[in-house]
Amino acid sequence: MGSISIWHWVIVLLIVSLVFGTKKLRSIGGDLGGAIKGFKDGVRDDADSVAPVADAPLAPSAVLDAPERSTEFAARTATAAHDSR
């Protein structure tokens, strides 16, 4: 009872073709195919543009220098605190 048989699908397709017409269904199919092709091309272009960026060497950042700076700051702060006594 709960499953859809082949005859149900045939009836649904017949009603859809009567409502929309075969020309409209063909144009919808063509538009859908073009959209899928455009999506695949876009994904392929994005994958090509990302690959060279991932292979590029990374520039040193300020985050890497942060431990040295914090050590220098701590030394200066300790010296200033010691001198103020």
N, CA and C atoms as an extended XYZ file, in Angstrom:
255
Properties=species:S:1:pos:R:3:atomname:S:1:resname:S:1:resid:I:1 pbc="F F F"
N         0.811       -1.191        0.000 N   MET     1
C         0.000        0.000        0.000 CA  MET     1
C         0.861        1.264        0.000 C   MET     1
N         1.920        1.302        0.817 N   GLY     2
C         2.709        2.509        0.957 CA  GLY     2
C         3.696        2.743       -0.175 C   GLY     2
N         4.026        1.703       -0.935 N   SER     3
C         5.028        1.877       -1.981 CA  SER     3
C         4.381        2.391       -3.264 C   SER     3
N         5.179        3.084       -4.051 N   ILE     4
C         4.689        3.634       -5.317 CA  ILE     4
C         5.098        2.677       -6.429 C   ILE     4
N         4.128        2.182       -7.168 N   SER     5
C         4.414        1.236       -8.245 CA  SER     5
C         4.735        1.996       -9.527 C   SER     5
N         5.111        1.271      -10.553 N   ILE     6
C         5.439        1.869      -11.846 CA  ILE     6
C         4.224        2.564      -12.442 C   ILE     6
N         3.046        2.043      -12.182 N   TRP     7
C         1.826        2.640      -12.730 CA  TRP     7
C         1.553        4.004      -12.104 C   TRP     7
N         1.899        4.169      -10.864 N   HIS     8
C         1.744        5.484      -10.242 CA  HIS     8
C         2.655        6.502      -10.929 C   HIS     8
N         3.890        6.106      -11.216 N   TRP     9
C         4.832        7.000      -11.891 CA  TRP     9
C         4.350        7.337      -13.297 C   TRP     9
N         3.791        6.363      -14.000 N   VAL    10
C         3.276        6.605      -15.350 CA  VAL    10
C         2.143        7.627      -15.301 C   VAL    10
N         1.266        7.488      -14.357 N   ILE    11
C         0.148        8.427      -14.228 CA  ILE    11
C         0.655        9.826      -13.876 C   ILE    11
N         1.629        9.914      -12.970 N   VAL    12
C         2.193       11.213      -12.595 CA  VAL    12
C         2.864       11.866      -13.799 C   VAL    12
N         3.644       11.116      -14.567 N   LEU    13
C         4.307       11.666      -15.755 CA  LEU    13
C         3.296       12.103      -16.806 C   LEU    13
N         2.229       11.352      -16.978 N   LEU    14
C         1.180       11.712      -17.929 CA  LEU    14
C         0.514       13.028      -17.525 C   LEU    14
N         0.213       13.188      -16.264 N   ILE    15
C        -0.421       14.423      -15.782 CA  ILE    15
C         0.531       15.605      -15.925 C   ILE    15
N         1.796       15.406      -15.590 N   VAL    16
C         2.780       16.487      -15.707 CA  VAL    16
C         2.940       16.903      -17.160 C   VAL    16
N         3.000       15.938      -18.084 N   SER    17
C         3.144       16.278      -19.504 CA  SER    17
C         1.896       16.978      -20.032 C   SER    17
N         0.725       16.634      -19.528 N   LEU    18
C        -0.496       17.329      -19.947 CA  LEU    18
C        -0.543       18.757      -19.412 C   LEU    18
N        -0.087       18.954      -18.193 N   VAL    19
C        -0.136       20.283      -17.587 CA  VAL    19
C         0.891       21.215      -18.218 C   VAL    19
N         2.127       20.763      -18.354 N   PHE    20
C         3.196       21.631      -18.832 CA  PHE    20
C         3.407       21.550      -20.334 C   PHE    20
N         3.094       20.466      -20.963 N   GLY    21
C         3.344       20.298      -22.387 CA  GLY    21
C         4.745       19.780      -22.628 C   GLY    21
N         4.920       19.069      -23.741 N   THR    22
C         6.216       18.442      -24.005 CA  THR    22
C         7.285       19.464      -24.361 C   THR    22
N         6.922       20.562      -25.050 N   LYS    23
C         7.925       21.578      -25.401 CA  LYS    23
C         8.478       22.252      -24.148 C   LYS    23
N         7.603       22.541      -23.225 N   LYS    24
C         8.036       23.174      -21.977 CA  LYS    24
C         8.936       22.233      -21.177 C   LYS    24
N         8.585       20.942      -21.149 N   LEU    25
C         9.412       19.971      -20.422 CA  LEU    25
C        10.782       19.821      -21.072 C   LEU    25
N        10.833       19.851      -22.429 N   ARG    26
C        12.131       19.771      -23.111 CA  ARG    26
C        12.990       20.986      -22.789 C   ARG    26
N        12.385       22.163      -22.766 N   SER    27
C        13.174       23.365      -22.470 CA  SER    27
C        13.644       23.366      -21.009 C   SER    27
N        12.808       22.862      -20.122 N   ILE    28
C        13.223       22.756      -18.714 CA  ILE    28
C        14.388       21.783      -18.586 C   ILE    28
N        14.324       20.662      -19.315 N   GLY    29
C        15.423       19.687      -19.291 CA  GLY    29
C        16.715       20.281      -19.820 C   GLY    29
N        16.621       21.053      -20.912 N   GLY    30
C        17.813       21.705      -21.464 CA  GLY    30
C        18.391       22.736      -20.521 C   GLY    30
N        17.509       23.507      -19.897 N   ASP    31
C        17.971       24.508      -18.927 CA  ASP    31
C        18.633       23.854      -17.722 C   ASP    31
N        18.056       22.759      -17.266 N   LEU    32
C        18.629       22.041      -16.125 CA  LEU    32
C        20.002       21.468      -16.481 C   LEU    32
N        20.123       20.906      -17.689 N   GLY    33
C        21.417       20.380      -18.136 CA  GLY    33
C        22.467       21.478      -18.244 C   GLY    33
N        22.071       22.651      -18.761 N   GLY    34
C        23.001       23.776      -18.860 CA  GLY    34
C        23.435       24.275      -17.492 C   GLY    34
N        22.508       24.277      -16.555 N   ALA    35
C        22.843       24.722      -15.198 CA  ALA    35
C        23.820       23.763      -14.535 C   ALA    35
N        23.619       22.476      -14.733 N   ILE    36
C        24.534       21.482      -14.149 CA  ILE    36
C        25.915       21.611      -14.772 C   ILE    36
N        25.972       21.812      -16.097 N   LYS    37
C        27.262       21.970      -16.777 CA  LYS    37
C        27.977       23.231      -16.283 C   LYS    37
N        27.240       24.322      -16.130 N   GLY    38
C        27.831       25.555      -15.613 CA  GLY    38
C        28.353       25.390      -14.197 C   GLY    38
N        27.622       24.654      -13.381 N   PHE    39
C        28.061       24.399      -12.008 CA  PHE    39
C        29.346       23.592      -11.994 C   PHE    39
N        29.417       22.552      -12.830 N   LYS    40
C        30.631       21.731      -12.889 CA  LYS    40
C        31.818       22.552      -13.365 C   LYS    40
N        31.609       23.416      -14.376 N   ASP    41
C        32.699       24.263      -14.856 CA  ASP    41
C        33.155       25.234      -13.770 C   ASP    41
N        32.213       25.775      -13.019 N   GLY    42
C        32.563       26.690      -11.933 CA  GLY    42
C        33.352       26.008      -10.841 C   GLY    42
N        32.967       24.794      -10.500 N   VAL    43
C        33.696       24.041       -9.474 CA  VAL    43
C        35.090       23.703       -9.973 C   VAL    43
N        35.199       23.335      -11.240 N   ARG    44
C        36.500       22.993      -11.809 CA  ARG    44
C        37.405       24.221      -11.833 C   ARG    44
N        36.861       25.398      -12.199 N   ASP    45
C        37.650       26.628      -12.209 CA  ASP    45
C        38.111       27.001      -10.808 C   ASP    45
N        37.247       26.837       -9.816 N   ASP    46
C        37.629       27.133       -8.438 CA  ASP    46
C        38.731       26.201       -7.960 C   ASP    46
N        38.651       24.934       -8.333 N   ALA    47
C        39.674       23.973       -7.917 CA  ALA    47
C        41.014       24.309       -8.561 C   ALA    47
N        40.998       24.787       -9.815 N   ASP    48
C        42.241       25.155      -10.489 CA  ASP    48
C        42.850       26.407       -9.875 C   ASP    48
N        42.028       27.363       -9.478 N   SER    49
C        42.561       28.601       -8.926 CA  SER    49
C        43.047       28.429       -7.490 C   SER    49
N        42.537       27.463       -6.769 N   VAL    50
C        42.946       27.239       -5.382 CA  VAL    50
C        44.277       26.507       -5.316 C   VAL    50
N        44.552       25.612       -6.246 N   ALA    51
C        45.755       24.781       -6.200 CA  ALA    51
C        47.047       25.602       -6.195 C   ALA    51
N        47.238       26.612       -7.072 N   PRO    52
C        48.495       27.364       -7.023 CA  PRO    52
C        48.667       28.141       -5.724 C   PRO    52
N        47.607       28.615       -5.149 N   VAL    53
C        47.710       29.375       -3.908 CA  VAL    53
C        48.182       28.469       -2.778 C   VAL    53
N        47.723       27.225       -2.764 N   ALA    54
C        48.105       26.295       -1.710 CA  ALA    54
C        49.578       25.904       -1.826 C   ALA    54
N        50.131       25.921       -3.049 N   ASP    55
C        51.522       25.547       -3.245 CA  ASP    55
C        52.486       26.698       -2.976 C   ASP    55
N        51.988       27.920       -2.887 N   ALA    56
C        52.846       29.072       -2.680 CA  ALA    56
C        53.424       29.041       -1.263 C   ALA    56
N        54.680       29.472       -1.106 N   PRO    57
C        55.263       29.498        0.247 CA  PRO    57
C        54.557       30.549        1.098 C   PRO    57
N        54.441       30.266        2.351 N   LEU    58
C        53.766       31.174        3.268 CA  LEU    58
C        54.727       32.248        3.756 C   LEU    58
N        54.244       33.457        3.834 N   ALA    59
C        55.054       34.566        4.320 CA  ALA    59
C        55.112       34.510        5.842 C   ALA    59
N        56.231       34.919        6.430 N   PRO    60
C        56.290       34.939        7.897 CA  PRO    60
C        55.282       35.953        8.423 C   PRO    60
N        54.689       35.636        9.526 N   SER    61
C        53.661       36.526       10.061 CA  SER    61
C        54.103       37.096       11.398 C   SER    61
N        53.354       38.067       11.839 N   ALA    62
C        53.655       38.697       13.121 CA  ALA    62
C        53.387       37.747       14.277 C   ALA    62
N        52.548       36.761       14.046 N   VAL    63
C        52.239       35.799       15.103 CA  VAL    63
C        53.480       34.990       15.459 C   VAL    63
N        54.312       34.700       14.467 N   LEU    64
C        55.528       33.940       14.737 CA  LEU    64
C        56.510       34.747       15.583 C   LEU    64
N        56.472       36.077       15.441 N   ASP    65
C        57.368       36.930       16.210 CA  ASP    65
C        56.825       37.236       17.603 C   ASP    65
N        55.600       36.880       17.880 N   ALA    66
C        54.950       37.227       19.139 CA  ALA    66
C        55.684       36.690       20.370 C   ALA    66
N        56.186       35.456       20.387 N   PRO    67
C        56.894       35.007       21.598 CA  PRO    67
C        58.137       35.841       21.909 C   PRO    67
N        58.869       36.245       20.868 N   GLU    68
C        60.056       37.066       21.105 CA  GLU    68
C        59.656       38.418       21.685 C   GLU    68
N        58.615       38.999       21.131 N   ARG    69
C        58.166       40.300       21.613 CA  ARG    69
C        57.666       40.210       23.048 C   ARG    69
N        56.936       39.158       23.351 N   SER    70
C        56.416       39.043       24.718 CA  SER    70
C        57.556       38.818       25.705 C   SER    70
N        58.608       38.115       25.294 N   THR    71
C        59.762       37.906       26.166 CA  THR    71
C        60.481       39.227       26.410 C   THR    71
N        60.656       40.019       25.331 N   GLU    72
C        61.295       41.323       25.480 CA  GLU    72
C        60.461       42.229       26.381 C   GLU    72
N        59.146       42.208       26.203 N   PHE    73
C        58.260       43.032       27.019 CA  PHE    73
C        58.342       42.621       28.484 C   PHE    73
N        58.361       41.327       28.724 N   ALA    74
C        58.443       40.841       30.108 CA  ALA    74
C        59.761       41.257       30.738 C   ALA    74
N        60.851       41.206       29.968 N   ALA    75
C        62.157       41.602       30.505 CA  ALA    75
C        62.176       43.091       30.832 C   ALA    75
N        61.617       43.911       29.924 N   ARG    76
C        61.585       45.350       30.176 CA  ARG    76
C        60.696       45.682       31.370 C   ARG    76
N        59.581       44.992       31.487 N   THR    77
C        58.662       45.237       32.598 CA  THR    77
C        59.312       44.846       33.919 C   THR    77
N        60.006       43.725       33.924 N   ALA    78
C        60.672       43.283       35.153 CA  ALA    78
C        61.782       44.252       35.534 C   ALA    78
N        62.532       44.740       34.539 N   THR    79
C        63.608       45.701       34.806 CA  THR    79
C        63.028       47.006       35.331 C   THR    79
N        61.932       47.469       34.728 N   ALA    80
C        61.303       48.717       35.170 CA  ALA    80
C        60.748       48.566       36.582 C   ALA    80
N        60.182       47.426       36.896 N   ALA    81
C        59.643       47.196       38.242 CA  ALA    81
C        60.776       47.133       39.257 C   ALA    81
N        61.899       46.537       38.868 N   HIS    82
C        63.042       46.427       39.767 CA  HIS    82
C        63.677       47.799       39.999 C   HIS    82
N        63.744       48.634       38.947 N   ASP    83
C        64.343       49.961       39.075 CA  ASP    83
C        63.474       50.901       39.904 C   ASP    83
N        62.171       50.707       39.903 N   SER    84
C        61.282       51.619       40.631 CA  SER    84
C        61.311       51.367       42.130 C   SER    84
N        61.865       50.277       42.589 N   ARG    85
C        61.924       49.985       44.029 CA  ARG    85
C        62.962       50.763       44.687 C   ARG    85
